[in-house]
C-alpha cells in the first residue's frame, strides 16, 4: 500500500473526523488519543493538539471536497480509531456509516465492524480471514499449486505428517550463514517451532510470515507479533485495512482469527503499530501474498532487505 501525505487542509479534516469518532461515546480513551498522535507523527506529518481539534459532521465533511485518494483513508482511519479502545460502539459505527456515505466510499470494512458489534463473531472472523493476507495468500497458493497444494494444506491442518516436505525444510540448516534459508532455520529452531510437514506445524503458505520475522527483525512476543502483522498489512497491494483488522482482532479485541494462536486483549501499542505499518508500506513489492521464500532462501538477508526496500528497524 502506498502512503500519501495529505495536504495540511486534508490532514486537518482527517483529524477532525478522528476526533468526532473518538468522542462519540462521551469521552476520548487514552488509546484513541495515542492512536491519533501516531497517525499524525507517521502519516499526516502534523503536530496538532488533538484535544483542541473541533469535531466535524458528515455534511461538512462531504462539502469540504476531500480529494479521491484520501477519502477511503479517512474512513478507514476512523474505523481503527473506533476499535482501538477495545470495543465497537453503536454510536461510533453510526458516525462511520455517515462518513462513508458522505465521502462515497465502500462500507465493506465498516460492515465487518458491525458484525463484531452485533456479536456475529463467526461472520466477523470469516471476513478477516477472507480478505486479510491469509485469504489473499491462500488464493494465490491454490493458483500456484492447484488441488495438490490444497490437499497438502488440508493434511497439515489434520496433523498428517509429510516427511519429504519436512526434510526439505530441515535441510535449510545447511544453508550458508547469513542467507534467508539459514536465518529461517535458526528462527524456527530458536523458537521451538515445527516446520511444514511435521505435526504441530502451521500450513506451508504461512512460511512467508516466519521469513518476514527474519527480514524485518521482529520477535515472537505478542507485542512484536502485532508489529509484524502491521508490517505485512503495509506490504499488501489491496485490502490493507483487513491486514490491520487481523492483529486488532487477534491481539487487541480478544477475537481469535487464526487457530494457531490464542486471542488476547489490549496488546497493541498504537505508536509501534502504526510505525510498523508505515515501514511495510515502504517496501517495493507485496511480500504478504505473492512472494515465495523458496525463490530467495539462497540469498543473503542483507541483500534481500536492500532489494525489497525493507528499511532498518529504528
VEXSE-964827 format. One record per residue: x, y, z of N, C-alpha, C in turn; residue in three letters. Coordinates in Angstrom, 1 decimal. Layout:
    nxx    nyy    nzz   caxx   cayy   cazz    cxx    cyy    czz residu
      X      Y      Z      X      Y      Z      X      Y      Z    ALA
...
//
This chain:
    nxx    nyy    nzz   caxx   cayy   cazz    cxx    cyy    czz residu
    0.8   -1.2    0.0    0.0    0.0    0.0    0.9    1.2    0.0    UNK
    0.5    2.2   -0.8    1.3    3.4   -0.8    0.7    4.5    0.1    UNK
    1.6    5.0    1.0    1.2    6.1    1.9    1.3    7.4    1.2    UNK
    0.3    8.2    1.2    0.3    9.6    0.7    0.2   10.6    1.8    UNK
    1.1   11.5    1.9    1.0   12.5    2.9    0.0   13.6    2.4    UNK
   -1.1   13.8    3.1   -2.1   14.7    2.6   -1.7   16.2    2.7    UNK
   -2.3   17.0    2.0   -2.2   18.5    2.2   -2.6   18.8    3.6    UNK
   -2.1   19.9    4.1   -2.5   20.3    5.5   -4.0   20.4    5.7    UNK
   -4.7   21.0    4.8   -6.2   21.1    5.0   -6.9   19.8    5.0    UNK
   -6.4   18.8    4.3   -7.0   17.5    4.3   -6.6   16.7    5.6    UNK
   -5.4   16.9    6.0   -4.9   16.3    7.3   -5.8   16.8    8.4    UNK
   -6.1   18.1    8.4   -7.0   18.7    9.4   -8.4   18.1    9.4    UNK
   -8.9   17.9    8.2  -10.2   17.2    8.1  -10.2   15.8    8.7    UNK
   -9.1   15.1    8.3   -9.0   13.8    8.8   -8.9   13.7   10.4    UNK
   -8.2   14.7   11.0   -8.1   14.8   12.4   -9.4   15.1   13.0    UNK
  -10.2   16.0   12.4  -11.5   16.3   12.9  -12.4   15.1   12.9    UNK
  -12.3   14.3   11.8  -13.1   13.1   11.7  -12.7   12.1   12.8    UNK
  -11.4   11.9   13.0  -10.9   11.1   14.1  -11.5   11.5   15.5    UNK
  -11.4   12.8   15.7  -11.9   13.4   16.9  -13.4   13.1   17.1    UNK
  -14.1   13.3   16.1  -15.6   13.0   16.1  -15.9   11.6   16.6    UNK
  -15.2   10.7   16.0  -15.4    9.2   16.3  -14.9    9.0   17.7    UNK
  -13.8    9.5   18.1  -13.2    9.2   19.4  -14.1    9.7   20.5    UNK
  -14.8   10.9   20.3  -15.6   11.5   21.3  -17.1   11.0   21.3    UNK
  -17.4   10.1   20.3  -18.8    9.7   20.1  -19.4    9.0   21.3    UNK
  -18.6    8.3   22.1  -19.2    7.6   23.3  -19.1    8.4   24.6    UNK
  -18.8    9.7   24.4  -18.8   10.5   25.6  -17.4   10.9   26.2    UNK
  -16.4   10.2   25.9  -15.1   10.5   26.3  -14.0   10.0   25.4    UNK
  -12.9   10.6   25.4  -11.8   10.1   24.5  -10.9    9.2   25.3    UNK
  -10.8    8.0   24.9   -9.9    7.0   25.6   -8.5    7.3   25.3    UNK
   -7.6    7.0   26.3   -6.2    7.2   26.1   -5.6    6.5   24.8    UNK
   -6.1    5.3   24.6   -5.6    4.6   23.4   -6.1    5.4   22.1    UNK
   -7.3    6.0   22.1   -7.7    6.7   20.9   -6.9    8.0   20.7    UNK
   -6.5    8.6   21.8   -5.6    9.8   21.7   -4.2    9.4   21.2    UNK
   -3.7    8.3   21.7   -2.4    7.8   21.3   -2.4    7.4   19.8    UNK
   -3.5    6.8   19.4   -3.6    6.4   18.0   -3.6    7.6   17.1    UNK
   -4.4    8.6   17.4   -4.4    9.8   16.7   -3.0   10.5   16.6    UNK
   -2.3   10.5   17.7   -1.0   11.0   17.8    0.0   10.3   16.9    UNK
   -0.1    8.9   16.9    0.7    8.1   16.0    0.4    8.4   14.5    UNK
   -0.8    8.5   14.2   -1.2    8.8   12.8   -0.6   10.2   12.4    UNK
   -0.7   11.1   13.3   -0.1   12.4   13.0    1.4   12.3   12.7    UNK
    2.0   11.6   13.6    3.5   11.5   13.5    4.0   10.8   12.3    UNK
    3.4    9.7   12.0    3.9    8.8   10.9    3.2    8.9    9.6    UNK
    2.0    9.5    9.5    1.2    9.5    8.3    0.9   11.0    7.9    UNK
    0.3   11.7    8.7   -0.1   13.1    8.4    1.0   14.1    8.4    UNK
    2.1   13.8    9.2    3.2   14.7    9.4    2.8   16.0    9.9    UNK
    1.9   15.9   10.9    1.4   17.1   11.6    1.7   17.0   13.1    UNK
    1.5   18.1   13.8    1.7   18.1   15.3    0.6   19.0   15.9    UNK
   -0.6   18.5   15.9   -1.7   19.3   16.4   -2.2   18.8   17.7    UNK
   -2.6   19.7   18.6   -3.2   19.2   19.8   -4.6   18.6   19.6    UNK
   -4.6   17.3   19.7   -5.8   16.5   19.3   -7.0   17.0   20.2    UNK
   -6.8   17.3   21.4   -7.9   17.7   22.3   -8.5   19.1   21.8    UNK
   -7.7   19.9   21.1   -8.2   21.2   20.7   -8.9   21.2   19.3    UNK
   -8.8   20.0   18.7   -9.4   19.9   17.3  -10.9   19.9   17.4    UNK
  -11.6   20.6   16.5  -13.1   20.6   16.5  -13.6   19.4   15.8    UNK
  -14.7   18.9   16.3  -15.3   17.7   15.5  -15.9   18.2   14.2    UNK
  -16.4   17.3   13.4  -17.0   17.6   12.1  -18.1   16.6   11.9    UNK
  -19.2   17.1   11.2  -20.3   16.2   10.9  -20.1   15.7    9.4    UNK
  -21.0   14.8    9.0  -20.9   14.2    7.7  -21.1   15.2    6.6    UNK
  -22.1   16.1    6.9  -22.4   17.1    5.8  -21.2   18.1    5.6    UNK
  -20.6   18.5    6.6  -19.4   19.4    6.4  -18.3   18.7    5.8    UNK
  -18.1   17.4    6.2  -17.0   16.6    5.6  -17.3   16.4    4.1    UNK
  -18.5   16.2    3.7  -18.9   16.0    2.3  -18.7   17.2    1.5    UNK
  -19.0   18.4    2.1  -18.9   19.7    1.4  -17.4   20.2    1.3    UNK
  -16.5   19.5    2.0  -15.1   20.0    2.1  -14.3   19.7    0.8    UNK
  -14.9   18.8    0.0  -14.2   18.4   -1.2  -12.9   17.6   -1.0    UNK
  -12.9   16.6   -0.2  -11.8   15.8    0.1  -11.4   15.1   -1.2    UNK
  -10.1   15.2   -1.7   -9.6   14.6   -2.9   -9.8   13.0   -2.8    UNK
  -10.0   12.4   -3.9  -10.3   11.0   -4.0   -9.3   10.1   -3.3    UNK
   -8.0   10.3   -3.5   -7.1    9.3   -2.8   -7.2    9.3   -1.3    UNK
   -7.8   10.3   -0.7   -7.8   10.4    0.8   -9.1   10.0    1.4    UNK
  -10.2    9.9    0.6  -11.5    9.7    1.2  -11.6    8.3    1.9    UNK
  -11.2    7.3    1.3  -11.3    6.0    1.9  -10.3    5.9    3.1    UNK
   -9.2    6.6    3.0   -8.2    6.5    4.1   -8.7    7.2    5.3    UNK
   -9.4    8.3    5.1  -10.0    8.9    6.3  -11.0    8.0    7.0    UNK
  -11.9    7.3    6.2  -12.9    6.4    6.8  -12.2    5.3    7.5    UNK
  -11.2    4.7    6.8  -10.5    3.5    7.4   -9.7    3.9    8.7    UNK
   -9.2    5.1    8.7   -8.5    5.6    9.9   -9.5    5.8   11.0    UNK
  -10.7    6.3   10.7  -11.7    6.4   11.7  -12.2    5.1   12.2    UNK
  -12.2    4.1   11.4  -12.6    2.7   11.8  -11.6    2.2   12.8    UNK
  -10.3    2.4   12.6   -9.3    1.9   13.5   -9.4    2.7   14.8    UNK
   -9.7    4.0   14.7   -9.9    4.8   15.9  -11.0    4.3   16.7    UNK
  -12.1    3.9   16.1  -13.3    3.4   16.8  -13.0    2.1   17.5    UNK
  -12.1    1.3   17.0  -11.9    0.0   17.6  -10.7   -0.1   18.6    UNK
   -9.8    0.9   18.5   -8.5    0.8   19.3   -8.8    0.8   20.8    UNK
   -9.9    1.4   21.2  -10.2    1.4   22.6  -10.8    0.0   23.1    UNK
  -10.9   -0.9   22.2  -11.2   -2.3   22.6  -12.7   -2.7   22.4    UNK
  -13.5   -1.8   21.8  -14.9   -2.1   21.5  -15.4   -1.4   20.3    UNK
  -16.4   -1.9   19.7  -17.1   -1.2   18.6  -18.4   -0.7   19.1    UNK
  -18.5    0.6   19.4  -19.8    1.1   20.0  -20.7    1.5   18.9    UNK
  -22.0    1.3   19.1  -23.0    1.7   18.1  -22.9    3.2   17.6    UNK
  -22.6    4.0   18.6  -22.5    5.5   18.3  -21.4    5.8   17.4    UNK
  -20.2    5.1   17.6  -19.1    5.3   16.7  -19.4    4.7   15.3    UNK
  -20.0    3.6   15.2  -20.2    3.0   13.9  -21.3    3.8   13.1    UNK
  -22.2    4.4   13.8  -23.2    5.2   13.1  -22.5    6.4   12.5    UNK
  -21.5    7.0   13.1  -20.8    8.1   12.5  -19.9    7.6   11.4    UNK
  -19.3    6.4   11.5  -18.6    5.8   10.4  -19.4    5.6    9.2    UNK
  -20.6    5.1    9.4  -21.6    4.9    8.3  -21.9    6.2    7.6    UNK
  -22.1    7.3    8.4  -22.4    8.6    7.8  -21.2    9.1    7.0    UNK
  -20.0    9.0    7.6  -18.8    9.5    6.9  -18.6    8.8    5.6    UNK
  -18.8    7.4    5.6  -18.6    6.7    4.4  -19.5    7.1    3.3    UNK
  -20.8    7.3    3.6  -21.7    7.7    2.7  -21.4    9.1    2.2    UNK
  -21.0   10.0    3.1  -20.7   11.4    2.7  -19.6   11.5    1.7    UNK
  -18.6   10.6    1.9  -17.4   10.6    1.1  -17.5    9.6   -0.1    UNK
  -18.6    8.9   -0.2  -18.9    8.0   -1.3  -17.8    6.9   -1.4    UNK
  -17.5    6.2   -0.3  -16.5    5.2   -0.3  -17.2    3.9    0.1    UNK
  -16.6    2.7   -0.2  -17.2    1.4    0.1  -17.3    1.3    1.6    UNK
  -18.3    0.5    2.1  -18.5    0.3    3.5  -18.2   -1.1    4.0    UNK
  -17.4   -1.8    3.2  -17.2   -3.2    3.5  -16.5   -3.4    4.9    UNK
  -15.5   -2.7    5.1  -14.8   -2.8    6.4  -15.7   -2.4    7.6    UNK
  -16.5   -1.4    7.4  -17.4   -0.9    8.4  -18.5   -2.0    8.7    UNK
  -19.0   -2.6    7.6  -19.9   -3.7    7.8  -19.3   -4.9    8.6    UNK
  -18.0   -5.1    8.4  -17.3   -6.1    9.2  -17.3   -5.7   10.6    UNK
  -17.1   -4.5   10.9  -17.1   -4.0   12.3  -18.5   -4.1   12.9    UNK
  -19.5   -3.9   12.1  -20.9   -4.1   12.6  -21.1   -5.5   13.1    UNK
  -20.5   -6.5   12.4  -20.7   -7.9   12.8  -20.0   -8.1   14.1    UNK
  -18.9   -7.4   14.4  -18.3   -7.5   15.7  -19.2   -6.9   16.8    UNK
  -19.8   -5.7   16.5  -20.6   -5.0   17.5  -21.9   -5.9   17.7    UNK
  -22.4   -6.5   16.7  -23.6   -7.3   16.8  -23.3   -8.7   17.3    UNK
  -22.1   -9.0   17.7  -21.6  -10.3   18.2  -21.8  -11.4   17.2    UNK
  -21.8  -11.1   15.9  -21.8  -12.2   14.9  -20.3  -12.5   14.6    UNK
  -19.7  -13.2   15.6  -18.2  -13.3   15.6  -17.7  -14.2   14.5    UNK
  -18.5  -15.3   14.2  -18.1  -16.2   13.1  -18.0  -15.4   11.8    UNK
  -19.0  -14.6   11.5  -19.0  -13.8   10.2  -17.9  -12.8   10.3    UNK
  -17.7  -12.2   11.4  -16.6  -11.3   11.6  -15.2  -11.9   11.3    UNK
  -15.0  -13.1   11.8  -13.8  -13.9   11.6  -13.6  -14.2   10.1    UNK
  -14.7  -14.7    9.5  -14.7  -15.1    8.1  -14.3  -13.9    7.2    UNK
  -14.8  -12.7    7.5  -14.5  -11.5    6.7  -13.0  -11.3    6.7    UNK
  -12.4  -11.3    7.9  -11.0  -11.0    8.1  -10.1  -12.1    7.5    UNK
  -10.5  -13.4    7.7   -9.8  -14.5    7.1   -9.8  -14.4    5.6    UNK
  -10.9  -14.0    5.0  -11.1  -14.0    3.6  -10.3  -12.8    2.9    UNK
  -10.2  -11.7    3.6   -9.7  -10.5    2.9   -8.4  -10.0    3.4    UNK
   -7.9  -10.6    4.5   -6.6  -10.2    5.0   -5.5  -11.0    4.2    UNK
   -4.3  -10.9    4.7   -3.2  -11.6    3.9   -3.5  -13.1    3.9    UNK
   -4.2  -13.7    4.9   -4.4  -15.1    4.9   -5.2  -15.6    3.8    UNK
   -6.3  -14.9    3.5   -7.2  -15.3    2.4   -6.5  -15.0    1.1    UNK
   -5.9  -13.9    1.0   -5.3  -13.5   -0.3   -4.1  -14.5   -0.6    UNK
   -3.3  -14.8    0.4   -2.2  -15.7    0.1   -2.7  -17.1   -0.2    UNK
   -3.8  -17.5    0.5   -4.4  -18.8    0.3   -4.9  -19.0   -1.2    UNK
   -5.5  -18.0   -1.7   -6.0  -18.0   -3.1   -4.8  -18.1   -4.0    UNK
   -3.7  -17.3   -3.7   -2.5  -17.3   -4.6   -1.9  -18.7   -4.5    UNK
   -1.8  -19.3   -3.3   -1.2  -20.6   -3.2   -1.9  -21.7   -4.0    UNK
   -3.3  -21.7   -3.9   -4.0  -22.7   -4.7   -3.8  -22.4   -6.2    UNK
   -3.8  -21.2   -6.6   -3.5  -20.9   -8.1   -2.2  -21.5   -8.5    UNK
   -1.2  -21.4   -7.6    0.2  -21.9   -8.0    0.3  -23.4   -7.9    UNK
   -0.3  -24.0   -6.8   -0.1  -25.4   -6.5   -1.3  -26.3   -6.9    UNK
   -2.5  -25.7   -7.2   -3.6  -26.4   -7.6   -4.2  -27.3   -6.5    UNK
   -4.9  -28.4   -6.9   -5.5  -29.2   -5.9   -4.5  -29.9   -5.0    UNK
   -3.3  -30.2   -5.5   -2.3  -30.9   -4.7   -1.9  -30.0   -3.6    UNK
   -1.7  -28.7   -3.9   -1.4  -27.8   -2.8   -2.5  -27.7   -1.8    UNK
   -3.7  -27.7   -2.2   -4.8  -27.6   -1.3   -4.9  -28.8   -0.4    UNK
   -4.6  -30.0   -1.0   -4.6  -31.2   -0.2   -3.5  -31.2    0.8    UNK
   -2.3  -30.7    0.4   -1.2  -30.6    1.4   -1.5  -29.8    2.6    UNK
   -2.2  -28.6    2.3   -2.6  -27.8    3.5   -3.6  -28.5    4.3    UNK
   -4.6  -29.2    3.7   -5.6  -29.9    4.5   -4.9  -31.0    5.3    UNK
   -4.0  -31.7    4.8   -3.3  -32.7    5.5   -2.5  -32.1    6.7    UNK
   -1.9  -31.0    6.5   -1.2  -30.3    7.5   -2.1  -29.9    8.7    UNK
   -3.2  -29.4    8.3   -4.2  -29.0    9.3   -4.8  -30.1   10.1    UNK
   -4.8  -31.3    9.5   -5.3  -32.5   10.1   -4.2  -33.3   10.8    UNK
   -3.0  -32.6   10.9   -1.8  -33.2   11.6   -1.3  -34.5   11.0    UNK
   -1.4  -34.6    9.6   -0.9  -35.7    8.9    0.5  -35.3    8.5    UNK
    1.5  -36.1    8.9    2.9  -35.8    8.6    3.2  -36.0    7.2    UNK
    4.2  -35.1    6.7    4.7  -35.3    5.3    6.2  -35.2    5.4    UNK
    6.8  -36.4    5.7    8.3  -36.4    5.9    9.1  -35.8    4.8    UNK
    8.7  -35.9    3.6    9.5  -35.4    2.5    9.5  -33.8    2.5    UNK
    8.3  -33.3    2.8    8.3  -31.8    2.9    9.1  -31.3    4.1    UNK
    8.9  -32.0    5.2    9.7  -31.6    6.4   11.2  -31.7    6.2    UNK
   11.6  -32.7    5.5   13.1  -32.9    5.2   13.6  -31.8    4.4    UNK
   12.8  -31.3    3.4   13.2  -30.2    2.6   13.4  -29.0    3.4    UNK
   12.6  -28.7    4.4   12.8  -27.5    5.2   13.9  -27.7    6.2    UNK
   14.0  -28.9    6.8   15.1  -29.1    7.7   16.5  -29.0    7.0    UNK
   16.5  -29.3    5.7   17.8  -29.3    5.0   18.3  -27.8    4.9    UNK
   17.5  -26.9    5.2   17.9  -25.5    5.2   19.0  -25.2    6.3    UNK
   19.1  -26.1    7.2   20.2  -25.9    8.2   21.5  -25.8    7.6    UNK
   21.7  -26.5    6.4   23.0  -26.5    5.7   23.2  -25.3    4.8    UNK
   22.2  -24.4    4.8   22.4  -23.1    4.0   23.5  -22.3    4.6    UNK
   24.2  -21.5    3.7   25.3  -20.7    4.2   24.8  -19.7    5.2    UNK
   25.7  -19.3    6.2   25.4  -18.3    7.2   25.0  -17.0    6.5    UNK
   24.0  -16.4    7.0   23.6  -15.1    6.5   22.6  -15.1    5.5    UNK
   22.3  -16.3    4.9   21.2  -16.4    3.9   19.9  -16.5    4.6    UNK
   18.8  -16.3    3.8   17.5  -16.3    4.3   17.1  -17.8    4.8    UNK
   17.6  -18.8    4.0   17.3  -20.1    4.4   17.9  -20.5    5.7    UNK
   19.2  -20.1    6.0   19.8  -20.4    7.3   19.1  -19.5    8.4    UNK
   18.7  -18.3    8.0   18.0  -17.5    9.0   16.7  -18.0    9.4    UNK
   15.9  -18.6    8.4   14.6  -19.2    8.7   14.8  -20.4    9.6    UNK
   15.8  -21.3    9.3   16.1  -22.5   10.1   16.4  -22.1   11.5    UNK
   17.3  -21.0   11.7   17.6  -20.6   13.0   16.4  -20.0   13.8    UNK
   15.6  -19.3   13.0   14.4  -18.7   13.7   13.5  -19.8   14.2    UNK
   13.1  -20.8   13.4   12.2  -21.9   13.9   12.9  -22.7   15.0    UNK
   14.1  -22.9   14.9   14.8  -23.7   15.9   14.9  -23.0   17.2    UNK
   15.2  -21.7   17.1   15.3  -20.9   18.4   14.0  -20.8   19.1    UNK
   12.9  -20.8   18.3   11.6  -20.6   18.9   10.9  -21.9   19.2    UNK
   11.5  -23.1   18.9   10.9  -24.4   19.1    9.8  -24.7   18.2    UNK
    9.7  -24.1   17.0    8.6  -24.3   16.1    8.9  -25.6   15.2    UNK
    7.8  -26.1   14.8    7.9  -27.2   13.8    7.9  -26.6   12.4    UNK
    8.4  -27.4   11.4    8.4  -26.9   10.0    7.3  -27.6    9.3    UNK
    6.9  -27.1    8.2    5.8  -27.7    7.4    6.1  -29.2    7.1    UNK
    5.1  -30.0    7.2    5.3  -31.4    7.1    5.4  -32.2    8.4    UNK
    5.7  -31.4    9.5    5.8  -32.0   10.8    4.5  -31.8   11.5    UNK
    4.1  -32.7   12.4    2.9  -32.5   13.2    3.1  -31.2   14.1    UNK
    2.0  -30.5   14.2    2.1  -29.3   15.0    2.5  -28.0   14.3    UNK
    2.9  -28.2   13.0    3.4  -27.0   12.2    2.2  -26.3   11.6    UNK
    2.3  -25.0   11.3    1.3  -24.3   10.6    1.4  -24.7    9.1    UNK
    0.4  -24.4    8.3    0.4  -24.8    6.9    1.5  -24.1    6.1    UNK
    2.0  -24.7    5.0    3.1  -24.2    4.3    2.9  -22.8    3.8    UNK
    1.7  -22.4    3.4    1.6  -21.0    2.9    2.0  -19.9    3.9    UNK
    2.1  -20.2    5.2    2.4  -19.2    6.1    3.9  -19.1    6.5    UNK
    4.7  -19.9    5.8    6.2  -19.9    6.0    6.7  -18.5    5.7    UNK
    6.1  -17.8    4.8    6.5  -16.4    4.5    6.5  -15.5    5.7    UNK
    5.5  -15.8    6.7    5.4  -15.0    7.9    6.7  -15.1    8.7    UNK
    7.1  -16.4    8.9    8.4  -16.6    9.7    9.6  -15.9    9.0    UNK
    9.5  -16.0    7.7   10.6  -15.4    6.9   10.6  -13.9    7.0    UNK
    9.5  -13.3    7.1    9.4  -11.8    7.3    9.8  -11.5    8.7    UNK
    9.6  -12.3    9.7   10.2  -12.1   11.0   11.7  -11.9   10.9    UNK
   12.3  -12.8   10.1   13.8  -12.7    9.9   14.2  -11.4    9.1    UNK
   13.5  -11.1    8.0   13.9  -10.0    7.2   13.6   -8.6    7.9    UNK
   12.4   -8.6    8.6   12.0   -7.3    9.2   12.5   -7.2   10.7    UNK
   13.0   -8.3   11.2   13.6   -8.2   12.6   12.6   -8.0   13.7    UNK
   11.5   -8.7   13.6   10.5   -8.7   14.7   10.6  -10.0   15.4    UNK
   10.5  -10.0   16.8   10.5  -11.2   17.6    9.1  -11.8   17.6    UNK
    8.9  -12.7   18.5    7.6  -13.5   18.6    6.8  -13.2   19.8    UNK
    7.1  -12.2   20.6    6.2  -11.9   21.7    5.0  -11.3   21.1    UNK
    3.9  -11.2   21.9    2.7  -10.7   21.4    2.8   -9.3   20.9    UNK
    3.5   -8.4   21.5    3.6   -7.0   21.1    4.4   -7.0   19.7    UNK
    5.4   -7.9   19.6    6.1   -8.0   18.3    5.3   -8.5   17.2    UNK
    4.4   -9.5   17.6    3.5  -10.1   16.5    2.5   -9.0   16.0    UNK
    2.1   -8.1   16.9    1.2   -7.0   16.4    1.9   -6.2   15.4    UNK
    3.2   -6.0   15.5    4.0   -5.2   14.6    4.3   -5.9   13.3    UNK
    4.7   -7.2   13.4    4.9   -7.9   12.1    3.7   -8.0   11.3    UNK
    2.5   -8.1   12.0    1.2   -8.2   11.2    0.9   -6.8   10.6    UNK
    1.2   -5.7   11.3    1.0   -4.4   10.7    2.0   -4.2    9.6    UNK
    3.2   -4.6    9.7    4.2   -4.5    8.6    3.7   -5.3    7.4    UNK
    3.2   -6.5    7.6    2.6   -7.3    6.5    1.5   -6.5    5.8    UNK
    0.6   -5.9    6.6   -0.5   -5.2    6.1    0.0   -4.0    5.2    UNK
    1.1   -3.4    5.6    1.6   -2.3    4.8    2.1   -2.8    3.5    UNK
    2.6   -4.0    3.3    3.1   -4.5    2.1    1.9   -4.9    1.1    UNK
    0.7   -5.1    1.7   -0.4   -5.5    0.8   -0.7   -4.5   -0.3    UNK
   -1.1   -5.0   -1.4   -1.5   -4.1   -2.5   -3.0   -3.8   -2.6    UNK
   -3.8   -4.6   -1.8   -5.2   -4.4   -1.7   -5.7   -4.8   -0.3    UNK
   -6.8   -4.2    0.1   -7.4   -4.6    1.4   -6.4   -4.5    2.6    UNK
   -5.6   -3.4    2.6   -4.7   -3.3    3.7   -5.4   -3.1    5.0    UNK
   -6.7   -2.5    5.0   -7.4   -2.3    6.2   -7.7   -3.7    6.9    UNK
   -7.9   -4.7    6.1   -8.2   -6.0    6.7   -6.9   -6.6    7.2    UNK
   -5.8   -6.3    6.6   -4.5   -6.7    7.2   -4.3   -6.1    8.6    UNK
   -4.8   -4.9    8.8   -4.7   -4.3   10.1   -5.8   -4.8   11.1    UNK
   -7.0   -5.1   10.5   -8.0   -5.7   11.4   -7.7   -7.0   11.9    UNK
   -6.8   -7.8   11.2   -6.4   -9.1   11.7   -5.7   -9.0   13.1    UNK
   -4.6   -8.2   13.2   -4.0   -8.1   14.6   -4.8   -7.4   15.6    UNK
   -5.7   -6.5   15.1   -6.6   -5.8   16.0   -7.5   -6.8   16.7    UNK
   -8.0   -7.7   15.9   -9.0   -8.7   16.4   -8.2   -9.7   17.3    UNK
   -7.1  -10.2   16.8   -6.4  -11.3   17.4   -5.7  -10.9   18.7    UNK
   -5.1   -9.7   18.7   -4.3   -9.4   19.8   -4.8   -8.2   20.7    UNK
   -5.9   -7.6   20.3   -6.4   -6.5   21.0   -7.9   -6.6   21.4    UNK
   -8.7   -7.2   20.5  -10.1   -7.3   20.8  -10.5   -8.7   21.4    UNK
   -9.5   -9.6   21.5   -9.8  -10.9   22.1  -10.6  -11.8   21.2    UNK
  -10.6  -11.6   19.9  -11.4  -12.4   19.0  -10.4  -13.3   18.1    UNK
  -10.4  -14.6   18.3   -9.4  -15.4   17.6   -9.8  -15.5   16.2    UNK
   -8.8  -15.2   15.3   -9.0  -15.3   13.9   -8.2  -16.5   13.3    UNK
   -7.0  -16.8   13.9   -6.2  -17.9   13.5   -6.2  -19.0   14.6    UNK
   -6.3  -20.2   14.2   -6.3  -21.3   15.2   -5.0  -21.6   15.8    UNK
   -3.9  -21.0   15.3   -2.5  -21.3   15.8   -2.1  -20.4   16.9    UNK
   -2.9  -19.4   17.3   -2.5  -18.5   18.3   -3.8  -18.2   19.2    UNK
   -3.6  -18.1   20.5   -4.6  -17.7   21.4   -5.0  -16.2   21.3    UNK
   -6.2  -15.9   21.2   -6.6  -14.5   21.2   -6.3  -13.7   22.5    UNK
   -5.9  -12.5   22.4   -5.5  -11.7   23.5   -6.2  -10.3   23.5    UNK
   -6.1   -9.6   24.6   -6.8   -8.3   24.6   -5.8   -7.2   25.1    UNK
   -5.9   -6.1   24.4   -5.2   -4.9   24.9   -3.7   -4.9   24.6    UNK
   -3.2   -5.6   23.6   -1.8   -5.7   23.4   -1.3   -4.6   22.6    UNK
   -2.0   -4.1   21.6   -1.5   -3.1   20.6   -1.1   -1.8   21.3    UNK
    0.1   -1.4   20.9    0.6   -0.1   21.3    0.6    0.8   20.0    UNK
   -0.3    1.8   19.9   -0.5    2.5   18.7    0.7    3.0   18.0    UNK
    1.6    3.6   18.8    2.9    4.2   18.2    3.7    3.1   17.5    UNK
    3.9    2.0   18.1    4.7    0.9   17.5    3.9    0.3   16.3    UNK
    2.6    0.2   16.4    1.8   -0.5   15.4    1.7    0.3   14.1    UNK
    1.5    1.6   14.3    1.4    2.5   13.1    2.8    2.6   12.4    UNK
    3.8    2.7   13.3    5.2    2.8   12.8    5.5    1.6   11.9    UNK
    5.2    0.4   12.4    5.5   -0.8   11.7    4.7   -0.9   10.4    UNK
    3.4   -0.4   10.4    2.6   -0.4    9.2    3.2    0.5    8.1    UNK
    3.6    1.7    8.5    4.2    2.6    7.6    5.5    2.0    7.0    UNK
    6.3    1.4    7.9    7.5    0.7    7.4    7.2   -0.3    6.3    UNK
    6.1   -1.1    6.5    5.7   -2.0    5.5    5.3   -1.4    4.2    UNK
    4.7   -0.2    4.2    4.2    0.4    3.0    5.4    0.9    2.1    UNK
    6.6    1.0    2.7    7.8    1.5    2.0    8.5    0.4    1.2    UNK
    8.0   -0.9    1.4    8.6   -2.0    0.6    8.2   -1.8   -0.9    UNK
    8.9   -2.4   -1.8    8.6   -2.2   -3.2    7.9   -3.3   -3.9    UNK
    7.5   -4.3   -3.0    6.7   -5.4   -3.6    5.8   -6.0   -2.5    UNK
    4.8   -6.7   -2.9    3.9   -7.4   -2.0    4.6   -8.6   -1.4    UNK
    5.0   -8.5   -0.2    5.7   -9.6    0.5    4.7  -10.5    1.2    UNK
    3.4  -10.2    1.2    2.5  -11.0    2.0    1.6  -11.9    1.2    UNK
    1.6  -11.7   -0.1    0.7  -12.6   -0.9    1.5  -13.4   -2.0    UNK
    2.2  -12.7   -2.8    2.8  -13.3   -4.0    4.3  -13.7   -3.8    UNK
    4.9  -13.2   -2.8    6.4  -13.5   -2.6    6.5  -15.0   -2.2    UNK
    7.5  -15.7   -2.8    7.8  -17.1   -2.5    9.1  -17.2   -1.8    UNK
    9.2  -17.5   -0.5   10.5  -17.6    0.1   11.5  -18.6   -0.5    UNK
   11.0  -19.7   -1.1   11.9  -20.6   -1.8   12.7  -20.0   -2.9    UNK
   12.2  -18.9   -3.5   12.9  -18.2   -4.5   14.1  -17.5   -4.0    UNK
   14.1  -17.2   -2.7   15.1  -16.4   -2.0   15.9  -17.0   -0.9    UNK
   15.6  -18.3   -0.6   16.3  -18.9    0.5   17.8  -18.9    0.4    UNK
   18.3  -18.9   -0.8   19.8  -19.0   -1.0   20.4  -17.6   -1.1    UNK
   19.6  -16.5   -0.9   20.2  -15.2   -1.0   20.5  -14.6    0.4    UNK
   21.5  -13.7    0.5   21.8  -13.1    1.8   20.6  -12.2    2.3    UNK
   20.4  -12.3    3.6   19.3  -11.5    4.2   19.6  -10.0    3.9    UNK
   20.8   -9.5    4.0   21.1   -8.1    3.8   20.8   -7.7    2.4    UNK
   21.1   -8.6    1.5   20.8   -8.3    0.0   19.3   -8.2   -0.2    UNK
   18.5   -9.1    0.4   17.0   -9.1    0.3   16.4   -7.9    0.9    UNK
   16.9   -7.4    2.0   16.4   -6.2    2.6   16.6   -5.0    1.7    UNK
   17.7   -4.9    1.1   18.0   -3.8    0.1   17.2   -4.0   -1.1    UNK
   17.0   -5.2   -1.6   16.3   -5.4   -2.9   14.8   -5.1   -2.8    UNK
   14.2   -5.4   -1.6   12.8   -5.2   -1.4   12.4   -3.9   -0.6    UNK
   13.4   -3.1   -0.4   13.1   -1.8    0.3   12.7   -2.0    1.7    UNK
   13.2   -2.9    2.4   12.9   -3.1    3.9   13.9   -2.2    4.7    UNK
   13.3   -1.1    5.2   14.2   -0.2    5.9   14.7   -0.8    7.2    UNK
   15.8   -0.4    7.7   16.3   -0.8    9.0   15.3   -0.5   10.1    UNK
   15.2   -1.4   11.0   14.2   -1.2   12.1   14.7   -0.1   13.1    UNK
   14.0    0.9   13.2   14.5    2.0   14.1   14.1    1.8   15.5    UNK
//
